[in-house]
């Protein structure tokens, strides 16, 4: 049971233990004990994550996210050669924005790219 006088603090990194307990000589033994316990818990977590496939799944997800970012950058800077191409770029950003609303970088590269496309297409029609 938690002591209300001493709130529970969670640490996921040994440096957090040092920050919470301070570097006073009186806390050395407690810091060592907590860091050993944290290290053991992290080792168990890593072993279980690898055993159940979580580690591989996270690696795959990170690789897929990088590929999506790369493709979005390519679409953003690739000039459209028709009005339908410019519309396709807007569809990409609209659909991606629905799935990733927290991505602050979007939609500005696309907006700039499509605006440039539309200016070039309009100039070519004259």
C-alpha positions in Angstrom: 0.0 0.0 0.0 1.2 3.5 -0.8 2.1 5.8 2.0 0.2 9.1 1.3 3.1 11.0 2.8 5.4 9.5 0.2 3.9 9.7 -3.3 4.8 6.9 -5.8 7.3 8.0 -8.4 7.8 5.9 -11.6 11.2 5.8 -13.2 12.0 4.4 -16.6 15.6 5.5 -16.8 18.4 5.4 -14.1 18.9 9.1 -14.4 15.3 9.7 -13.2 16.2 7.8 -10.0 19.2 10.2 -9.5 17.0 13.2 -10.1 14.3 12.1 -7.6 16.6 11.0 -4.8 19.4 13.5 -5.4 23.1 12.7 -5.3 23.6 12.9 -1.6 25.8 10.2 -0.1 22.9 9.1 2.1 21.0 7.9 -1.0 23.8 5.9 -2.6 22.6 2.5 -1.4 18.9 3.2 -2.2 19.8 4.5 -5.7 21.9 1.4 -6.4 19.1 -0.9 -5.2 16.5 0.9 -7.3 18.7 1.0 -10.4 19.4 -2.8 -10.1 15.6 -3.4 -9.8 14.9 -1.1 -12.8 17.6 -2.9 -14.8 16.1 -6.3 -14.0 12.6 -5.0 -14.9 13.8 -3.6 -18.2 15.6 -6.9 -19.0 12.4 -8.8 -18.3 10.4 -6.4 -20.4 12.8 -6.7 -23.4 12.9 -10.5 -23.1 9.1 -10.7 -23.1 8.7 -8.1 -25.8 11.0 -10.1 -28.0 9.4 -13.4 -27.1 5.9 -12.3 -28.0 6.9 -10.5 -31.2 6.4 -7.0 -30.0 10.0 -5.9 -30.7 9.8 -7.1 -34.3 6.4 -5.5 -34.7 7.7 -2.2 -33.4 10.7 -2.4 -35.8 8.3 -3.1 -38.7 6.0 -0.2 -37.7 9.0 2.2 -37.5 10.2 1.1 -41.0 6.7 1.5 -42.4 6.4 5.0 -40.9 9.7 6.0 -42.4 8.6 4.7 -45.8 5.3 6.6 -45.6 7.2 9.8 -44.6 9.5 9.3 -47.6 6.6 8.8 -50.0 4.8 11.8 -48.7 7.9 13.9 -49.2 8.2 12.6 -52.8 4.5 13.3 -53.5 4.8 16.8 -52.1 7.7 17.8 -54.3 6.8 15.9 -57.5 5.3 18.4 -59.9 1.8 17.5 -61.3 1.6 17.5 -65.0 -2.2 17.9 -65.2 -5.1 19.2 -63.2 -5.9 15.6 -62.3 -2.4 15.2 -60.9 -2.8 18.3 -58.7 -6.1 16.9 -57.5 -4.5 13.6 -56.8 -1.9 15.4 -54.6 -4.8 17.1 -52.7 -6.5 13.7 -52.2 -3.3 12.2 -50.8 -3.0 15.0 -48.2 -6.7 15.0 -47.4 -6.7 11.2 -46.8 -3.4 11.2 -44.9 -4.6 14.2 -42.7 -7.7 12.1 -41.6 -5.4 9.3 -40.4 -2.6 11.4 -38.8 -4.2 14.7 -37.5 -1.4 15.3 -35.0 1.3 15.6 -37.8 2.2 19.3 -37.6 4.3 19.3 -40.7 1.4 18.4 -42.9 -0.2 19.9 -45.0 2.1 22.7 -45.8 4.6 20.9 -48.1 1.6 19.6 -50.1 -0.2 23.0 -50.2 2.9 24.7 -51.5 3.5 21.9 -54.0 -0.1 21.9 -55.3 -0.2 25.7 -55.4 3.0 25.7 -57.5 1.4 23.0 -59.8 -1.7 25.0 -60.3 0.2 28.2 -61.1 2.3 26.3 -63.6 -0.7 24.5 -65.2 -2.6 27.8 -65.4 0.4 29.5 -67.1 0.7 26.6 -69.6 -3.0 27.0 -70.6 -2.5 30.6 -71.6 
